[in-house]
Amino acid sequence: MFLSLSAESTLKRAGTVLVSMLAVLAIASPAAAAVTPQQKATTLAGFTQTSATSYNTWNSARQNQDAWAEYGFDWSTDYCSSSPDNPLGFDFTLSCYRHDFGYRNYKAAGTFSANKSRLDSAFYADLKRKCATYSTATRPACYSLAWVYYQAVSIFGSISAVRQSDLDAAAELKAQGLKAEANAA
């Protein structure tokens, strides 16, 4: 099929305009520039500090993973592994998720051992911040479990090391706190 000279000229102009528009979009888009290893390392470090700001920044990125696609982060998680994600009703899922994020991405970067201690400390800080949201009656049980979960990852590298006896001791603390709260009311 042959196009008239006028139609061919129009298609060439449209193609030129399209290429120009794509070039402008590539320049204007922050994702268009390739992420350097240093940028990825800096961003990963920013997402895995012990502060609430670091946690909130990571969580915002987690909720908008497409914006971070060029970084190639591993966002997969098994939450709290084989330990309960919500022990005694305390929601540890996002704390475990961020911990998995740190472990998986630092392992992929080959810098895990240099960062493990900080990742575990950030995990513990996240758990304690979560515990602070619960009532004063149940908070000691939550803090007890936070310590157990932290010790499991710190010593064994996995939350799978949490024992039923640890969960039972925290359940007793929670029951005592709730009983004291009921008696005070």
Z-matrix of the N, CA and C atoms (Angstrom, degrees):
N
C 1 1.443
C 2 1.523 1 108.03
N 3 1.317 2 114.96 1 133.25
C 4 1.454 3 120.83 2 -178.87
C 5 1.515 4 109.21 3 -107.82
N 6 1.332 5 116.35 4 141.75
C 7 1.455 6 121.66 5 177.28
C 8 1.514 7 108.71 6 -100.41
N 9 1.301 8 115.13 7 149.60
C 10 1.453 9 118.59 8 174.96
C 11 1.525 10 108.23 9 -67.38
N 12 1.290 11 117.37 10 159.42
C 13 1.455 12 122.66 11 179.57
C 14 1.519 13 110.65 12 -57.97
N 15 1.303 14 117.48 13 -37.89
C 16 1.466 15 122.77 14 179.94
C 17 1.536 16 110.54 15 -67.59
N 18 1.329 17 117.53 16 -44.14
C 19 1.471 18 121.31 17 179.97
C 20 1.524 19 110.19 18 -67.55
N 21 1.338 20 116.88 19 -39.74
C 22 1.460 21 120.79 20 178.85
C 23 1.521 22 110.54 21 -63.74
N 24 1.300 23 117.15 22 -41.47
C 25 1.457 24 122.28 23 178.72
C 26 1.527 25 110.65 24 -64.13
N 27 1.315 26 116.86 25 -40.91
C 28 1.470 27 121.72 26 179.02
C 29 1.525 28 110.59 27 -64.40
N 30 1.310 29 117.66 28 -42.50
C 31 1.473 30 121.62 29 178.29
C 32 1.526 31 110.91 30 -64.35
N 33 1.324 32 117.92 31 -40.70
C 34 1.463 33 120.50 32 178.68
C 35 1.522 34 110.61 33 -63.47
N 36 1.345 35 116.52 34 -42.72
C 37 1.471 36 119.69 35 178.12
C 38 1.523 37 110.54 36 -63.78
N 39 1.324 38 117.34 37 -42.31
C 40 1.470 39 120.91 38 179.29
C 41 1.527 40 109.92 39 -62.84
N 42 1.329 41 116.18 40 -41.21
C 43 1.463 42 120.05 41 177.94
C 44 1.513 43 111.93 42 -63.31
N 45 1.326 44 116.56 43 -41.43
C 46 1.464 45 121.78 44 178.25
C 47 1.516 46 110.47 45 -63.79
N 48 1.333 47 116.56 46 -43.28
C 49 1.464 48 121.05 47 178.40
C 50 1.529 49 109.91 48 -62.82
N 51 1.334 50 116.98 49 -43.23
C 52 1.462 51 121.08 50 179.61
C 53 1.524 52 111.09 51 -62.27
N 54 1.299 53 118.10 52 -45.63
C 55 1.464 54 121.75 53 178.09
C 56 1.526 55 110.55 54 -61.15
N 57 1.323 56 116.19 55 -42.41
C 58 1.469 57 120.40 56 179.01
C 59 1.527 58 110.86 57 -62.86
N 60 1.337 59 116.84 58 -42.67
C 61 1.468 60 120.57 59 179.68
C 62 1.530 61 110.44 60 -63.42
N 63 1.318 62 116.50 61 -42.60
C 64 1.469 63 119.81 62 179.25
C 65 1.527 64 110.67 63 -63.59
N 66 1.307 65 117.26 64 -38.32
C 67 1.466 66 120.60 65 178.53
C 68 1.522 67 110.64 66 -64.13
N 69 1.334 68 116.64 67 -42.07
C 70 1.468 69 120.36 68 178.65
C 71 1.523 70 109.77 69 -63.93
N 72 1.318 71 116.63 70 -44.26
C 73 1.465 72 119.64 71 178.82
C 74 1.524 73 110.94 72 -61.33
N 75 1.313 74 117.61 73 -39.95
C 76 1.465 75 120.70 74 -179.85
C 77 1.521 76 110.99 75 -63.76
N 78 1.317 77 117.64 76 -38.17
C 79 1.466 78 121.32 77 179.22
C 80 1.522 79 110.42 78 -71.32
N 81 1.336 80 117.30 79 -39.85
C 82 1.466 81 121.60 80 -175.94
C 83 1.521 82 112.83 81 -77.07
N 84 1.322 83 116.80 82 -22.08
C 85 1.461 84 120.07 83 -175.75
C 86 1.523 85 111.01 84 -84.49
N 87 1.357 86 117.90 85 125.04
C 88 1.457 87 119.09 86 178.86
C 89 1.524 88 112.04 87 -65.03
N 90 1.322 89 116.61 88 -24.76
C 91 1.458 90 119.39 89 -179.01
C 92 1.532 91 111.63 90 -77.90
N 93 1.327 92 116.97 91 -11.85
C 94 1.452 93 119.97 92 -176.50
C 95 1.525 94 111.85 93 -70.00
N 96 1.309 95 117.48 94 -34.06
C 97 1.457 96 120.33 95 179.04
C 98 1.525 97 109.02 96 -75.95
N 99 1.319 98 115.92 97 134.99
C 100 1.459 99 120.03 98 -179.76
C 101 1.528 100 109.98 99 -65.09
N 102 1.315 101 115.19 100 138.40
C 103 1.462 102 121.08 101 178.28
C 104 1.515 103 108.10 102 -79.36
N 105 1.308 104 116.08 103 127.35
C 106 1.466 105 120.00 104 178.80
C 107 1.530 106 109.47 105 -81.57
N 108 1.324 107 117.22 106 158.76
C 109 1.466 108 119.27 107 176.05
C 110 1.536 109 112.01 108 -56.88
N 111 1.326 110 117.07 109 -36.01
C 112 1.463 111 120.51 110 178.96
C 113 1.527 112 111.12 111 -65.71
N 114 1.340 113 117.03 112 -41.37
C 115 1.468 114 120.41 113 177.63
C 116 1.526 115 110.61 114 -63.51
N 117 1.320 116 115.94 115 -41.26
C 118 1.466 117 119.47 116 179.34
C 119 1.529 118 110.09 117 -64.51
N 120 1.327 119 117.00 118 -44.39
C 121 1.471 120 120.85 119 179.94
C 122 1.525 121 111.14 120 -63.35
N 123 1.317 122 117.04 121 -41.11
C 124 1.460 123 121.38 122 179.64
C 125 1.529 124 110.74 123 -65.30
N 126 1.318 125 116.29 124 -43.69
C 127 1.465 126 120.53 125 179.56
C 128 1.527 127 110.39 126 -66.16
N 129 1.327 128 116.94 127 -43.35
C 130 1.463 129 120.89 128 177.91
C 131 1.522 130 110.34 129 -59.57
N 132 1.319 131 117.23 130 -43.84
C 133 1.467 132 120.74 131 178.01
C 134 1.525 133 110.43 132 -62.38
N 135 1.320 134 117.23 133 -39.36
C 136 1.459 135 120.56 134 178.92
C 137 1.517 136 112.97 135 -65.47
N 138 1.328 137 116.51 136 -31.21
C 139 1.463 138 121.43 137 -179.89
C 140 1.522 139 113.05 138 -80.73
N 141 1.324 140 118.68 139 -8.90
C 142 1.472 141 119.61 140 -170.03
C 143 1.527 142 113.57 141 -127.73
N 144 1.308 143 116.84 142 28.19
C 145 1.468 144 120.40 143 176.48
C 146 1.534 145 109.71 144 -86.84
N 147 1.321 146 117.40 145 171.89
C 148 1.466 147 121.44 146 -176.54
C 149 1.528 148 113.51 147 -80.81
N 150 1.301 149 118.69 148 -12.45
C 151 1.472 150 121.36 149 -173.78
C 152 1.527 151 112.96 150 -75.51
N 153 1.319 152 114.98 151 157.46
C 154 1.464 153 121.32 152 174.88
C 155 1.530 154 109.79 153 -64.45
N 156 1.313 155 117.37 154 -34.57
C 157 1.462 156 121.03 155 178.62
C 158 1.526 157 110.36 156 -61.65
N 159 1.327 158 117.11 157 -44.10
C 160 1.455 159 121.43 158 178.26
C 161 1.532 160 109.99 159 -61.86
N 162 1.321 161 116.66 160 -45.44
C 163 1.465 162 121.08 161 178.47
C 164 1.531 163 110.20 162 -58.98
N 165 1.336 164 117.01 163 -47.62
C 166 1.462 165 120.95 164 -178.05
C 167 1.528 166 111.79 165 -64.40
N 168 1.322 167 117.09 166 -37.15
C 169 1.465 168 121.26 167 177.80
C 170 1.528 169 109.86 168 -65.49
N 171 1.335 170 115.89 169 -45.85
C 172 1.474 171 120.29 170 177.08
C 173 1.522 172 110.45 171 -60.30
N 174 1.313 173 117.54 172 -46.21
C 175 1.462 174 121.26 173 -177.03
C 176 1.525 175 110.96 174 -63.54
N 177 1.314 176 117.00 175 -38.33
C 178 1.467 177 120.67 176 176.39
C 179 1.534 178 109.80 177 -62.91
N 180 1.316 179 116.95 178 -43.71
C 181 1.466 180 121.00 179 177.50
C 182 1.530 181 110.72 180 -64.64
N 183 1.323 182 116.53 181 -39.69
C 184 1.477 183 120.99 182 178.95
C 185 1.525 184 110.18 183 -58.81
N 186 1.311 185 116.53 184 -38.34
C 187 1.456 186 121.11 185 -178.52
C 188 1.530 187 112.63 186 -77.89
N 189 1.338 188 117.28 187 -9.81
C 190 1.460 189 122.50 188 179.42
C 191 1.528 190 109.29 189 -136.06
N 192 1.325 191 116.23 190 54.58
C 193 1.462 192 121.79 191 -173.98
C 194 1.524 193 113.59 192 -60.18
N 195 1.327 194 117.38 193 -30.44
C 196 1.469 195 119.54 194 -179.52
C 197 1.524 196 111.81 195 -59.52
N 198 1.318 197 116.87 196 -34.02
C 199 1.464 198 120.59 197 -179.79
C 200 1.531 199 111.52 198 -67.49
N 201 1.315 200 116.81 199 -17.63
C 202 1.467 201 121.93 200 -177.47
C 203 1.528 202 112.00 201 -110.41
N 204 1.318 203 116.88 202 11.31
C 205 1.469 204 121.37 203 -174.93
C 206 1.528 205 112.83 204 -56.00
N 207 1.322 206 117.47 205 -39.02
C 208 1.460 207 120.10 206 -177.17
C 209 1.534 208 112.53 207 -64.88
N 210 1.319 209 116.73 208 -20.47
C 211 1.459 210 120.33 209 178.91
C 212 1.525 211 111.81 210 -74.60
N 213 1.316 212 116.45 211 -20.23
C 214 1.464 213 120.04 212 178.00
C 215 1.516 214 113.71 213 67.86
N 216 1.326 215 117.57 214 30.07
C 217 1.465 216 120.47 215 178.98
C 218 1.526 217 110.58 216 -69.04
N 219 1.320 218 115.07 217 149.02
C 220 1.462 219 122.23 218 173.95
C 221 1.526 220 106.52 219 -92.05
N 222 1.324 221 117.16 220 109.39
C 223 1.466 222 122.63 221 -178.36
C 224 1.524 223 111.55 222 -97.19
N 225 1.319 224 118.50 223 6.63
C 226 1.466 225 120.19 224 -177.42
C 227 1.527 226 110.41 225 -70.97
N 228 1.314 227 115.62 226 155.82
C 229 1.456 228 120.56 227 -179.82
C 230 1.522 229 110.36 228 -155.57
N 231 1.309 230 115.31 229 153.13
C 232 1.462 231 120.37 230 167.35
C 233 1.533 232 108.00 231 -118.27
N 234 1.339 233 113.48 232 20.35
C 235 1.465 234 123.01 233 -179.59
C 236 1.525 235 109.59 234 56.15
N 237 1.297 236 119.00 235 -119.63
C 238 1.472 237 120.88 236 -174.21
C 239 1.524 238 111.88 237 -94.08
N 240 1.323 239 116.26 238 32.04
C 241 1.463 240 123.34 239 178.89
C 242 1.521 241 109.97 240 54.11
N 243 1.316 242 117.64 241 -128.10
C 244 1.468 243 119.75 242 -178.07
C 245 1.524 244 112.47 243 -91.87
N 246 1.317 245 118.44 244 0.94
C 247 1.462 246 121.91 245 173.79
C 248 1.532 247 108.33 246 -87.34
N 249 1.318 248 117.50 247 157.58
C 250 1.470 249 119.11 248 -178.64
C 251 1.530 250 112.48 249 -61.61
N 252 1.319 251 116.16 250 136.97
C 253 1.466 252 122.05 251 175.61
C 254 1.529 253 110.61 252 -74.50
N 255 1.319 254 116.11 253 -28.10
C 256 1.461 255 123.10 254 -177.76
C 257 1.526 256 109.48 255 -128.22
N 258 1.321 257 118.45 256 61.56
C 259 1.470 258 118.75 257 -176.56
C 260 1.529 259 111.02 258 -62.33
N 261 1.308 260 115.72 259 126.92
C 262 1.469 261 123.54 260 179.95
C 263 1.527 262 112.29 261 56.01
N 264 1.321 263 116.75 262 24.82
C 265 1.458 264 121.14 263 179.23
C 266 1.524 265 114.45 264 88.42
N 267 1.324 266 118.06 265 2.54
C 268 1.465 267 121.81 266 177.08
C 269 1.529 268 107.60 267 -88.14
N 270 1.312 269 116.48 268 121.85
C 271 1.466 270 121.38 269 -173.19
C 272 1.529 271 111.17 270 -83.77
N 273 1.317 272 116.26 271 101.75
C 274 1.462 273 122.97 272 -179.70
C 275 1.534 274 112.36 273 -101.95
N 276 1.340 275 117.84 274 7.30
C 277 1.464 276 120.04 275 -171.62
C 278 1.529 277 113.66 276 -59.09
N 279 1.327 278 118.55 277 -49.62
C 280 1.466 279 118.69 278 -176.86
C 281 1.524 280 112.40 279 -70.20
N 282 1.326 281 117.00 280 -31.74
C 283 1.469 282 119.43 281 175.45
C 284 1.523 283 109.62 282 -63.11
N 285 1.333 284 116.11 283 -43.82
C 286 1.465 285 120.08 284 178.39
C 287 1.532 286 110.87 285 -66.62
N 288 1.325 287 116.54 286 -37.51
C 289 1.464 288 121.16 287 179.34
C 290 1.529 289 109.98 288 -60.91
N 291 1.326 290 117.10 289 -48.69
C 292 1.468 291 119.18 290 -178.80
C 293 1.528 292 110.46 291 -64.59
N 294 1.328 293 116.76 292 -36.82
C 295 1.467 294 120.56 293 177.84
C 296 1.529 295 109.70 294 -62.10
N 297 1.335 296 117.49 295 -45.50
C 298 1.466 297 121.16 296 176.31
C 299 1.533 298 110.52 297 -58.99
N 300 1.331 299 115.85 298 -43.44
C 301 1.469 300 120.73 299 179.16
C 302 1.531 301 109.94 300 -55.61
N 303 1.309 302 117.11 301 -49.06
C 304 1.456 303 120.86 302 180.00
C 305 1.518 304 112.27 303 -62.64
N 306 1.337 305 116.22 304 -49.64
C 307 1.467 306 119.98 305 -179.11
C 308 1.530 307 110.72 306 -58.55
N 309 1.319 308 117.15 307 -49.63
C 310 1.470 309 120.25 308 -173.99
C 311 1.526 310 112.28 309 -66.66
N 312 1.323 311 116.59 310 -40.54
C 313 1.460 312 119.25 311 -177.14
C 314 1.520 313 112.58 312 -76.37
N 315 1.320 314 117.98 313 -36.19
C 316 1.472 315 118.90 314 176.06
C 317 1.523 316 111.30 315 -71.76
N 318 1.329 317 117.96 316 -33.34
C 319 1.467 318 119.62 317 174.80
C 320 1.520 319 109.67 318 -64.31
N 321 1.339 320 116.94 319 -43.31
C 322 1.471 321 120.85 320 179.09
C 323 1.528 322 111.33 321 -63.15
N 324 1.334 323 116.41 322 -33.43
C 325 1.470 324 120.64 323 -179.94
C 326 1.528 325 112.18 324 -80.59
N 327 1.331 326 116.46 325 -10.37
C 328 1.465 327 120.28 326 -179.51
C 329 1.519 328 113.42 327 77.23
N 330 1.340 329 116.97 328 18.49
C 331 1.470 330 120.86 329 -178.30
C 332 1.531 331 111.75 330 -123.61
N 333 1.323 332 115.86 331 26.06
C 334 1.458 333 120.33 332 -175.60
C 335 1.527 334 112.79 333 -61.70
N 336 1.339 335 117.47 334 -51.17
C 337 1.476 336 118.48 335 -174.86
C 338 1.515 337 112.64 336 -60.08
N 339 1.319 338 117.39 337 -31.78
C 340 1.470 339 120.17 338 179.48
C 341 1.532 340 111.77 339 -73.69
N 342 1.325 341 117.82 340 -15.06
C 343 1.463 342 121.38 341 -175.22
C 344 1.524 343 114.48 342 -119.19
N 345 1.333 344 118.19 343 -8.13
C 346 1.467 345 121.75 344 -174.12
C 347 1.525 346 112.65 345 -55.77
N 348 1.298 347 117.70 346 -46.85
C 349 1.462 348 120.87 347 -177.53
C 350 1.532 349 111.31 348 -59.53
N 351 1.329 350 116.48 349 -43.90
C 352 1.467 351 119.69 350 178.45
C 353 1.524 352 111.21 351 -66.43
N 354 1.322 353 117.51 352 -39.72
C 355 1.462 354 120.97 353 178.60
C 356 1.522 355 110.55 354 -61.15
N 357 1.333 356 116.12 355 -42.85
C 358 1.467 357 120.33 356 178.96
C 359 1.529 358 110.75 357 -66.55
N 360 1.332 359 117.19 358 -39.08
C 361 1.471 360 120.89 359 177.24
C 362 1.525 361 111.13 360 -65.64
N 363 1.327 362 116.96 361 -38.85
C 364 1.466 363 120.41 362 177.37
C 365 1.526 364 110.08 363 -64.80
N 366 1.312 365 116.22 364 -38.87
C 367 1.468 366 121.38 365 176.93
C 368 1.531 367 110.20 366 -59.78
N 369 1.311 368 116.02 367 -47.55
C 370 1.469 369 120.57 368 179.87
C 371 1.531 370 110.57 369 -63.17
N 372 1.321 371 117.66 370 -41.64
C 373 1.468 372 121.20 371 178.13
C 374 1.532 373 110.35 372 -62.58
N 375 1.335 374 116.75 373 -40.94
C 376 1.468 375 120.60 374 178.01
C 377 1.531 376 110.44 375 -62.91
N 378 1.324 377 116.64 376 -43.92
C 379 1.468 378 120.73 377 -179.92
C 380 1.529 379 110.68 378 -62.56
N 381 1.329 380 116.60 379 -44.02
C 382 1.471 381 119.70 380 -179.77
C 383 1.526 382 111.28 381 -65.10
N 384 1.337 383 116.87 382 -38.51
C 385 1.474 384 118.89 383 176.73
C 386 1.527 385 110.27 384 -63.17
N 387 1.320 386 116.28 385 -38.30
C 388 1.466 387 120.04 386 177.59
C 389 1.528 388 109.78 387 -65.50
N 390 1.313 389 117.20 388 -43.99
C 391 1.464 390 121.30 389 -179.98
C 392 1.531 391 111.26 390 -60.51
N 393 1.311 392 116.83 391 -34.80
C 394 1.463 393 121.12 392 -178.65
C 395 1.524 394 112.13 393 -64.01
N 396 1.333 395 117.63 394 -15.07
C 397 1.461 396 120.63 395 -179.95
C 398 1.526 397 112.65 396 -84.82
N 399 1.325 398 116.95 397 -8.61
C 400 1.464 399 120.78 398 -178.81
C 401 1.525 400 110.59 399 -92.47
N 402 1.321 401 116.09 400 166.52
C 403 1.473 402 121.08 401 -177.50
C 404 1.524 403 110.55 402 -63.21
N 405 1.311 404 115.36 403 155.48
C 406 1.469 405 119.78 404 179.68
C 407 1.518 406 111.39 405 -62.50
N 408 1.324 407 117.12 406 -24.16
C 409 1.466 408 120.39 407 179.41
C 410 1.525 409 111.72 408 -70.98
N 411 1.319 410 117.29 409 -36.89
C 412 1.466 411 120.03 410 -176.34
C 413 1.525 412 113.40 411 -101.22
N 414 1.315 413 116.52 412 -11.15
C 415 1.468 414 121.05 413 -177.37
C 416 1.538 415 113.63 414 -56.52
N 417 1.347 416 120.07 415 -41.79
C 418 1.474 417 118.13 416 179.16
C 419 1.529 418 113.50 417 -59.10
N 420 1.316 419 116.86 418 -36.77
C 421 1.468 420 119.72 419 177.39
C 422 1.523 421 110.40 420 -65.87
N 423 1.325 422 116.69 421 -40.64
C 424 1.461 423 121.20 422 179.00
C 425 1.535 424 110.40 423 -63.95
N 426 1.332 425 115.84 424 -46.53
C 427 1.472 426 119.48 425 178.17
C 428 1.532 427 111.32 426 -60.98
N 429 1.316 428 116.26 427 -37.19
C 430 1.460 429 120.39 428 177.81
C 431 1.532 430 110.33 429 -61.67
N 432 1.315 431 116.10 430 -45.46
C 433 1.468 432 119.83 431 178.40
C 434 1.531 433 111.27 432 -67.54
N 435 1.320 434 116.59 433 -37.82
C 436 1.467 435 119.56 434 177.90
C 437 1.527 436 109.88 435 -58.75
N 438 1.329 437 116.39 436 -42.92
C 439 1.461 438 120.72 437 178.63
C 440 1.532 439 111.19 438 -63.73
N 441 1.321 440 116.97 439 -42.14
C 442 1.470 441 121.62 440 179.01
C 443 1.529 442 110.04 441 -62.68
N 444 1.325 443 117.15 442 -45.50
C 445 1.462 444 120.68 443 -179.81
C 446 1.534 445 110.04 444 -64.34
N 447 1.312 446 116.22 445 -42.39
C 448 1.466 447 119.77 446 178.44
C 449 1.532 448 110.91 447 -61.94
N 450 1.322 449 117.17 448 -46.85
C 451 1.464 450 120.50 449 -179.90
C 452 1.524 451 111.21 450 -60.83
N 453 1.334 452 116.63 451 -38.25
C 454 1.466 453 120.03 452 179.56
C 455 1.527 454 111.04 453 -61.23
N 456 1.336 455 117.41 454 -45.27
C 457 1.470 456 118.41 455 -179.46
C 458 1.521 457 111.45 456 -76.25
N 459 1.308 458 116.74 457 -34.47
C 460 1.455 459 120.22 458 -178.10
C 461 1.533 460 111.60 459 -66.88
N 462 1.309 461 115.75 460 -44.42
C 463 1.469 462 120.15 461 -176.67
C 464 1.520 463 112.06 462 -86.85
N 465 1.339 464 116.06 463 -45.50
C 466 1.461 465 120.04 464 -172.46
C 467 1.524 466 114.09 465 -103.56
N 468 1.340 467 116.71 466 -11.10
C 469 1.451 468 119.59 467 -179.22
C 470 1.518 469 114.23 468 77.64
N 471 1.327 470 116.47 469 9.05
C 472 1.458 471 120.22 470 -177.78
C 473 1.521 472 110.32 471 -155.20
N 474 1.317 473 115.48 472 143.15
C 475 1.463 474 120.20 473 176.92
C 476 1.523 475 109.81 474 -74.96
N 477 1.314 476 117.11 475 -12.51
C 478 1.462 477 121.18 476 -179.99
C 479 1.526 478 112.10 477 -58.31
N 480 1.326 479 117.14 478 -16.93
C 481 1.462 480 121.24 479 -177.56
C 482 1.532 481 112.75 480 -80.24
N 483 1.343 482 118.26 481 -1.13
C 484 1.467 483 120.41 482 178.25
C 485 1.521 484 108.29 483 -66.45
N 486 1.337 485 115.17 484 130.67
C 487 1.467 486 120.62 485 -177.21
C 488 1.527 487 110.91 486 -98.76
N 489 1.307 488 115.67 487 155.12
C 490 1.461 489 121.14 488 177.68
C 491 1.524 490 110.57 489 -60.52
N 492 1.322 491 117.70 490 -35.27
C 493 1.471 492 120.36 491 179.74
C 494 1.535 493 111.03 492 -62.62
N 495 1.349 494 117.44 493 -33.60
C 496 1.462 495 121.03 494 176.20
C 497 1.530 496 110.58 495 -66.24
N 498 1.315 497 115.69 496 -42.29
C 499 1.461 498 120.15 497 178.22
C 500 1.530 499 110.67 498 -65.69
N 501 1.333 500 116.81 499 -39.66
C 502 1.471 501 121.02 500 179.02
C 503 1.526 502 111.26 501 -64.18
N 504 1.332 503 117.17 502 -41.38
C 505 1.473 504 120.75 503 179.39
C 506 1.531 505 110.47 504 -64.02
N 507 1.317 506 117.17 505 -40.76
C 508 1.462 507 120.40 506 178.15
C 509 1.527 508 110.82 507 -68.31
N 510 1.329 509 116.63 508 -35.72
C 511 1.473 510 120.18 509 177.60
C 512 1.522 511 110.20 510 -63.00
N 513 1.314 512 116.72 511 -39.11
C 514 1.472 513 120.70 512 177.87
C 515 1.530 514 110.30 513 -65.46
N 516 1.318 515 117.37 514 -42.55
C 517 1.472 516 120.83 515 176.23
C 518 1.529 517 111.40 516 -59.86
N 519 1.312 518 115.49 517 -42.74
C 520 1.460 519 120.02 518 179.81
C 521 1.526 520 110.25 519 -63.99
N 522 1.323 521 116.94 520 -45.07
C 523 1.469 522 120.86 521 179.60
C 524 1.527 523 111.05 522 -61.03
N 525 1.341 524 116.86 523 -42.58
C 526 1.468 525 120.71 524 178.08
C 527 1.528 526 111.38 525 -62.98
N 528 1.323 527 116.60 526 -41.38
C 529 1.466 528 120.38 527 179.37
C 530 1.512 529 112.07 528 -64.89
N 531 1.321 530 115.78 529 -42.32
C 532 1.467 531 119.52 530 179.18
C 533 1.524 532 111.34 531 -67.29
N 534 1.335 533 116.64 532 -37.80
C 535 1.480 534 120.71 533 178.00
C 536 1.537 535 109.70 534 -64.88
N 537 1.328 536 116.93 535 -44.29
C 538 1.473 537 120.82 536 179.20
C 539 1.520 538 110.48 537 -63.27
N 540 1.318 539 116.93 538 -39.38
C 541 1.466 540 121.36 539 178.79
C 542 1.528 541 110.57 540 -65.15
N 543 1.320 542 116.99 541 -41.58
C 544 1.472 543 121.16 542 179.35
C 545 1.525 544 110.87 543 -66.21
N 546 1.330 545 117.28 544 -40.34
C 547 1.465 546 121.06 545 179.29
C 548 1.519 547 112.11 546 -67.09
N 549 1.311 548 116.55 547 -30.59
C 550 1.471 549 120.66 548 -178.44
C 551 1.528 550 111.04 549 -77.87
N 552 1.308 551 117.30 550 -21.22
C 553 1.478 552 120.56 551 -176.77
C 554 1.499 553 113.26 552 -78.35
